[in-house]
Amino acid sequence: MSEEPSSGSDWIKPVLEFATAGIFLAVYLWFRNETVTVFETEMSGLVFATLVSIPVILITTILLKLLTGTIPPMQIFLAVMIIVFGGLTVWLNDDRFVKIRPTLVYSIFAAILTFGVLSGRRFLKIVMGEQLPMADIGWDKLTRRAIVFLVVMAAMNEITWRFLSEEVWVALDKIGQPVLFILFFVAQVRLFADHAGKPST
C-alpha cells in the first residue's frame, strides 16, 4: 500500500481552496456591476466569475494531485459539482444554477450521512478517522450534529439566494459558509476531547 502524503503538505489543500474562492471573489467584485461579453454572449459579472472558476478548479485540483500525490474524494465531488453547475450557469446564462449548487451539495452530504446512520456505517470516521482518532460513540454524535448542520446550511443558502441580494449570497457562499464550517468544528472541541483516542464502543 502506498504511503499517506506527509503531514507537511496538509496546508496545501486549504491554500488552494482559499485561492479558488479568492479568484472567484476578485473577478465577481471587479465585474459585478458590468455586463461582460464573451464570444458574443453577454453575461453578468456573477456568470462571468462562474465561467472563470471552472478552469480554476481544474487547475487547483491538478496542482493538489501534483503537490500531494492524491486527490481526496470530496475534492473530486466538489470539482464535479462546480464544473457541472458552473457549466449549466454559463451555457444557459442563468445564475440560478450556481446559486442552488451549495444547497444540493449540503443536501447530498446530509443524505449520505443519514444513510450511514440508518445502515450502521460511519462515513465521517472513514474520511476523518486517521486525522481524528475517536471512539465510535463520538463519531455517532458528530455525524448526527453534522447532519443537522448541513440541513441548516442548505436551508440558509436557499433563503439567501431567493430573498436577499446577489452580493449577500456571494459573501455567504465564499466567506460566511467556510467560517461557519470552522465554527462548527470548533464547537465540537469538547466532543473530541471526551472521546479522542478511546477504544471503539
Short mmCIF file of the C-alpha atoms (twelve columns), coordinates in Angstrom:
data_MODEL
# 
_entry.id   MODEL 
# 
loop_
_atom_site.group_PDB 
_atom_site.id 
_atom_site.type_symbol 
_atom_site.label_atom_id 
_atom_site.label_alt_id 
_atom_site.label_comp_id 
_atom_site.label_asym_id 
_atom_site.label_seq_id 
_atom_site.Cartn_x 
_atom_site.Cartn_y 
_atom_site.Cartn_z 
_atom_site.pdbx_PDB_model_num 
ATOM 1   C CA . MET A 1   0.000   0.000  0.000   1 
ATOM 2   C CA . SER A 2   1.312   3.471  -0.840  1 
ATOM 3   C CA . GLU A 3   2.230   5.779  1.993   1 
ATOM 4   C CA . GLU A 4   -0.013  8.642  3.003   1 
ATOM 5   C CA . PRO A 5   1.195   12.087 1.977   1 
ATOM 6   C CA . SER A 6   3.377   13.752 4.544   1 
ATOM 7   C CA . SER A 7   1.607   15.885 7.121   1 
ATOM 8   C CA . GLY A 8   3.922   18.650 5.991   1 
ATOM 9   C CA . SER A 9   1.663   19.036 2.942   1 
ATOM 10  C CA . ASP A 10  -1.523  19.442 4.982   1 
ATOM 11  C CA . TRP A 11  -1.500  23.189 4.315   1 
ATOM 12  C CA . ILE A 12  -1.680  22.766 0.531   1 
ATOM 13  C CA . LYS A 13  -5.373  21.859 0.250   1 
ATOM 14  C CA . PRO A 14  -6.717  24.808 2.313   1 
ATOM 15  C CA . VAL A 15  -4.382  27.212 0.497   1 
ATOM 16  C CA . LEU A 16  -5.665  26.010 -2.893  1 
ATOM 17  C CA . GLU A 17  -9.259  26.233 -1.677  1 
ATOM 18  C CA . PHE A 18  -8.625  29.781 -0.478  1 
ATOM 19  C CA . ALA A 19  -7.062  30.667 -3.822  1 
ATOM 20  C CA . THR A 20  -10.052 29.256 -5.723  1 
ATOM 21  C CA . ALA A 21  -12.539 31.247 -3.662  1 
ATOM 22  C CA . GLY A 22  -10.318 34.324 -3.753  1 
ATOM 23  C CA . ILE A 23  -10.118 34.335 -7.550  1 
ATOM 24  C CA . PHE A 24  -13.893 33.969 -7.845  1 
ATOM 25  C CA . LEU A 25  -14.422 36.838 -5.401  1 
ATOM 26  C CA . ALA A 26  -11.912 39.082 -7.134  1 
ATOM 27  C CA . VAL A 27  -13.483 38.539 -10.561 1 
ATOM 28  C CA . TYR A 28  -17.001 38.978 -9.209  1 
ATOM 29  C CA . LEU A 29  -16.187 42.187 -7.330  1 
ATOM 30  C CA . TRP A 30  -14.456 43.610 -10.407 1 
ATOM 31  C CA . PHE A 31  -17.317 42.864 -12.813 1 
ATOM 32  C CA . ARG A 32  -20.403 42.689 -10.572 1 
ATOM 33  C CA . ASN A 33  -21.902 45.908 -11.950 1 
ATOM 34  C CA . GLU A 34  -20.936 45.256 -15.550 1 
ATOM 35  C CA . THR A 35  -22.109 43.196 -18.494 1 
ATOM 36  C CA . VAL A 36  -19.273 41.072 -19.858 1 
ATOM 37  C CA . THR A 37  -19.229 39.870 -23.459 1 
ATOM 38  C CA . VAL A 38  -17.569 36.503 -24.097 1 
ATOM 39  C CA . PHE A 39  -17.708 35.047 -27.610 1 
ATOM 40  C CA . GLU A 40  -20.531 37.451 -28.491 1 
ATOM 41  C CA . THR A 41  -22.549 36.371 -25.447 1 
ATOM 42  C CA . GLU A 42  -23.415 38.976 -22.846 1 
ATOM 43  C CA . MET A 43  -23.330 37.781 -19.256 1 
ATOM 44  C CA . SER A 44  -23.498 39.253 -15.777 1 
ATOM 45  C CA . GLY A 45  -20.495 39.584 -13.511 1 
ATOM 46  C CA . LEU A 46  -21.646 36.563 -11.492 1 
ATOM 47  C CA . VAL A 47  -21.942 34.345 -14.563 1 
ATOM 48  C CA . PHE A 48  -18.530 35.533 -15.792 1 
ATOM 49  C CA . ALA A 49  -16.953 34.798 -12.383 1 
ATOM 50  C CA . THR A 50  -18.520 31.340 -12.584 1 
ATOM 51  C CA . LEU A 51  -17.001 30.849 -16.039 1 
ATOM 52  C CA . VAL A 52  -13.569 31.762 -14.671 1 
ATOM 53  C CA . SER A 53  -13.999 29.398 -11.705 1 
ATOM 54  C CA . ILE A 54  -14.310 26.323 -13.948 1 
ATOM 55  C CA . PRO A 55  -10.710 26.267 -15.263 1 
ATOM 56  C CA . VAL A 56  -9.514  27.468 -11.849 1 
ATOM 57  C CA . ILE A 57  -10.999 24.431 -10.048 1 
ATOM 58  C CA . LEU A 58  -9.480  22.151 -12.687 1 
ATOM 59  C CA . ILE A 59  -6.048  23.747 -12.236 1 
ATOM 60  C CA . THR A 60  -6.159  23.646 -8.425  1 
ATOM 61  C CA . THR A 61  -7.293  20.008 -8.470  1 
ATOM 62  C CA . ILE A 62  -4.387  19.081 -10.757 1 
ATOM 63  C CA . LEU A 63  -1.992  21.047 -8.523  1 
ATOM 64  C CA . LEU A 64  -3.334  19.202 -5.484  1 
ATOM 65  C CA . LYS A 65  -2.534  15.897 -7.187  1 
ATOM 66  C CA . LEU A 66  0.947   17.038 -8.220  1 
ATOM 67  C CA . LEU A 67  1.856   18.519 -4.826  1 
ATOM 68  C CA . THR A 68  0.358   15.882 -2.503  1 
ATOM 69  C CA . GLY A 69  0.179   12.786 -4.683  1 
ATOM 70  C CA . THR A 70  -3.543  12.318 -4.098  1 
ATOM 71  C CA . ILE A 71  -6.948  13.883 -4.672  1 
ATOM 72  C CA . PRO A 72  -9.429  13.398 -1.803  1 
ATOM 73  C CA . PRO A 73  -12.824 12.030 -2.935  1 
ATOM 74  C CA . MET A 74  -14.530 15.129 -1.539  1 
ATOM 75  C CA . GLN A 75  -12.337 17.357 -3.723  1 
ATOM 76  C CA . ILE A 76  -13.333 15.330 -6.779  1 
ATOM 77  C CA . PHE A 77  -17.013 15.582 -5.852  1 
ATOM 78  C CA . LEU A 78  -16.848 19.342 -5.302  1 
ATOM 79  C CA . ALA A 79  -14.916 19.855 -8.531  1 
ATOM 80  C CA . VAL A 80  -17.534 17.878 -10.469 1 
ATOM 81  C CA . MET A 81  -20.351 19.889 -8.898  1 
ATOM 82  C CA . ILE A 82  -18.636 23.176 -9.735  1 
ATOM 83  C CA . ILE A 83  -17.979 22.097 -13.309 1 
ATOM 84  C CA . VAL A 84  -21.496 20.737 -13.876 1 
ATOM 85  C CA . PHE A 85  -23.450 23.572 -12.287 1 
ATOM 86  C CA . GLY A 86  -20.957 26.181 -13.405 1 
ATOM 87  C CA . GLY A 87  -21.235 24.813 -16.918 1 
ATOM 88  C CA . LEU A 88  -25.039 24.983 -16.801 1 
ATOM 89  C CA . THR A 89  -24.828 28.533 -15.455 1 
ATOM 90  C CA . VAL A 90  -22.616 29.649 -18.347 1 
ATOM 91  C CA . TRP A 91  -24.312 27.588 -21.056 1 
ATOM 92  C CA . LEU A 92  -27.816 28.770 -20.168 1 
ATOM 93  C CA . ASN A 93  -26.577 32.169 -18.970 1 
ATOM 94  C CA . ASP A 94  -28.622 31.672 -15.804 1 
ATOM 95  C CA . ASP A 95  -27.041 32.250 -12.389 1 
ATOM 96  C CA . ARG A 96  -29.704 30.229 -10.588 1 
ATOM 97  C CA . PHE A 97  -27.724 27.052 -11.234 1 
ATOM 98  C CA . VAL A 98  -24.612 28.266 -9.432  1 
ATOM 99  C CA . LYS A 99  -26.775 29.540 -6.576  1 
ATOM 100 C CA . ILE A 100 -28.518 26.221 -5.960  1 
ATOM 101 C CA . ARG A 101 -25.237 24.261 -6.103  1 
ATOM 102 C CA . PRO A 102 -24.451 24.701 -2.361  1 
ATOM 103 C CA . THR A 103 -27.979 23.583 -1.486  1 
ATOM 104 C CA . LEU A 104 -27.526 20.378 -3.457  1 
ATOM 105 C CA . VAL A 105 -24.021 19.739 -2.104  1 
ATOM 106 C CA . TYR A 106 -25.122 20.104 1.521   1 
ATOM 107 C CA . SER A 107 -28.289 18.087 0.915   1 
ATOM 108 C CA . ILE A 108 -26.354 15.243 -0.732  1 
ATOM 109 C CA . PHE A 109 -23.835 15.105 2.123   1 
ATOM 110 C CA . ALA A 110 -26.654 15.175 4.691   1 
ATOM 111 C CA . ALA A 111 -28.426 12.343 2.850   1 
ATOM 112 C CA . ILE A 112 -25.230 10.258 2.692   1 
ATOM 113 C CA . LEU A 113 -24.589 10.718 6.422   1 
ATOM 114 C CA . THR A 114 -28.231 9.913  7.209   1 
ATOM 115 C CA . PHE A 115 -27.956 6.716  5.157   1 
ATOM 116 C CA . GLY A 116 -24.836 5.882  7.127   1 
ATOM 117 C CA . VAL A 117 -26.636 6.321  10.445  1 
ATOM 118 C CA . LEU A 118 -29.531 4.125  9.310   1 
ATOM 119 C CA . SER A 119 -27.247 1.427  7.898   1 
ATOM 120 C CA . GLY A 120 -24.700 1.441  10.711  1 
ATOM 121 C CA . ARG A 121 -21.883 2.915  8.624   1 
ATOM 122 C CA . ARG A 122 -19.694 5.705  9.995   1 
ATOM 123 C CA . PHE A 123 -18.744 7.655  6.878   1 
ATOM 124 C CA . LEU A 124 -17.173 10.542 8.775   1 
ATOM 125 C CA . LYS A 125 -14.900 8.081  10.555  1 
ATOM 126 C CA . ILE A 126 -13.856 6.607  7.199   1 
ATOM 127 C CA . VAL A 127 -12.970 10.061 5.875   1 
ATOM 128 C CA . MET A 128 -11.510 11.681 9.001   1 
ATOM 129 C CA . GLY A 129 -10.585 8.779  11.270  1 
ATOM 130 C CA . GLU A 130 -6.825  8.862  10.682  1 
ATOM 131 C CA . GLN A 131 -6.596  12.584 11.425  1 
ATOM 132 C CA . LEU A 132 -9.004  12.421 14.364  1 
ATOM 133 C CA . PRO A 133 -8.897  9.146  16.341  1 
ATOM 134 C CA . MET A 134 -12.122 8.885  18.304  1 
ATOM 135 C CA . ALA A 135 -14.428 6.263  19.809  1 
ATOM 136 C CA . ASP A 136 -17.397 5.174  17.704  1 
ATOM 137 C CA . ILE A 137 -19.853 6.821  20.070  1 
ATOM 138 C CA . GLY A 138 -18.080 10.106 19.375  1 
ATOM 139 C CA . TRP A 139 -18.390 9.579  15.615  1 
ATOM 140 C CA . ASP A 140 -22.085 8.805  16.042  1 
ATOM 141 C CA . LYS A 141 -22.665 12.050 17.917  1 
ATOM 142 C CA . LEU A 142 -20.591 14.057 15.460  1 
ATOM 143 C CA . THR A 143 -22.447 12.558 12.494  1 
ATOM 144 C CA . ARG A 144 -25.852 13.483 13.896  1 
ATOM 145 C CA . ARG A 145 -24.702 17.011 14.607  1 
ATOM 146 C CA . ALA A 146 -23.198 17.277 11.119  1 
ATOM 147 C CA . ILE A 147 -26.491 16.193 9.530   1 
ATOM 148 C CA . VAL A 148 -28.388 18.938 11.355  1 
ATOM 149 C CA . PHE A 149 -25.698 21.479 10.476  1 
ATOM 150 C CA . LEU A 150 -25.739 20.558 6.774   1 
ATOM 151 C CA . VAL A 151 -29.533 20.763 6.606   1 
ATOM 152 C CA . VAL A 152 -29.396 24.218 8.213   1 
ATOM 153 C CA . MET A 153 -26.695 25.295 5.751   1 
ATOM 154 C CA . ALA A 154 -28.793 24.094 2.800   1 
ATOM 155 C CA . ALA A 155 -31.837 25.983 4.094   1 
ATOM 156 C CA . MET A 156 -29.743 29.098 4.722   1 
ATOM 157 C CA . ASN A 157 -28.422 29.028 1.169   1 
ATOM 158 C CA . GLU A 158 -31.933 28.718 -0.244  1 
ATOM 159 C CA . ILE A 159 -33.223 31.617 1.842   1 
ATOM 160 C CA . THR A 160 -30.217 33.780 0.976   1 
ATOM 161 C CA . TRP A 161 -30.279 33.441 -2.813  1 
ATOM 162 C CA . ARG A 162 -34.061 33.583 -3.083  1 
ATOM 163 C CA . PHE A 163 -34.779 36.521 -0.790  1 
ATOM 164 C CA . LEU A 164 -31.562 38.524 -0.339  1 
ATOM 165 C CA . SER A 165 -29.272 40.373 -2.721  1 
ATOM 166 C CA . GLU A 166 -26.730 38.753 -5.011  1 
ATOM 167 C CA . GLU A 167 -23.887 40.415 -3.089  1 
ATOM 168 C CA . VAL A 168 -25.123 38.909 0.177   1 
ATOM 169 C CA . TRP A 169 -25.322 35.452 -1.401  1 
ATOM 170 C CA . VAL A 170 -21.761 35.682 -2.774  1 
ATOM 171 C CA . ALA A 171 -20.458 36.867 0.599   1 
ATOM 172 C CA . LEU A 172 -22.207 33.995 2.380   1 
ATOM 173 C CA . ASP A 173 -21.075 31.382 -0.156  1 
ATOM 174 C CA . LYS A 174 -17.406 32.371 -0.355  1 
ATOM 175 C CA . ILE A 175 -16.790 33.817 3.114   1 
ATOM 176 C CA . GLY A 176 -19.660 33.115 5.503   1 
ATOM 177 C CA . GLN A 177 -20.091 29.405 4.875   1 
ATOM 178 C CA . PRO A 178 -16.386 28.490 5.275   1 
ATOM 179 C CA . VAL A 179 -16.344 30.471 8.530   1 
ATOM 180 C CA . LEU A 180 -19.461 28.656 9.734   1 
ATOM 181 C CA . PHE A 181 -17.828 25.290 8.995   1 
ATOM 182 C CA . ILE A 182 -14.794 26.298 11.047  1 
ATOM 183 C CA . LEU A 183 -17.043 27.430 13.894  1 
ATOM 184 C CA . PHE A 184 -18.959 24.149 13.729  1 
ATOM 185 C CA . PHE A 185 -15.800 22.113 14.229  1 
ATOM 186 C CA . VAL A 186 -14.520 24.474 16.920  1 
ATOM 187 C CA . ALA A 187 -17.823 23.909 18.739  1 
ATOM 188 C CA . GLN A 188 -17.077 20.156 18.763  1 
ATOM 189 C CA . VAL A 189 -13.841 20.501 20.757  1 
ATOM 190 C CA . ARG A 190 -15.476 19.116 23.907  1 
ATOM 191 C CA . LEU A 191 -16.782 16.126 21.953  1 
ATOM 192 C CA . PHE A 192 -13.334 15.442 20.501  1 
ATOM 193 C CA . ALA A 193 -11.742 15.726 23.953  1 
ATOM 194 C CA . ASP A 194 -14.293 13.418 25.571  1 
ATOM 195 C CA . HIS A 195 -13.888 10.614 23.020  1 
ATOM 196 C CA . ALA A 196 -10.457 11.121 21.426  1 
ATOM 197 C CA . GLY A 197 -8.110  8.150  21.452  1 
ATOM 198 C CA . LYS A 198 -10.571 5.872  23.222  1 
ATOM 199 C CA . PRO A 199 -11.304 2.326  22.043  1 
ATOM 200 C CA . SER A 200 -14.288 2.000  19.726  1 
ATOM 201 C CA . THR A 201 -17.525 1.283  21.581  1 
# 
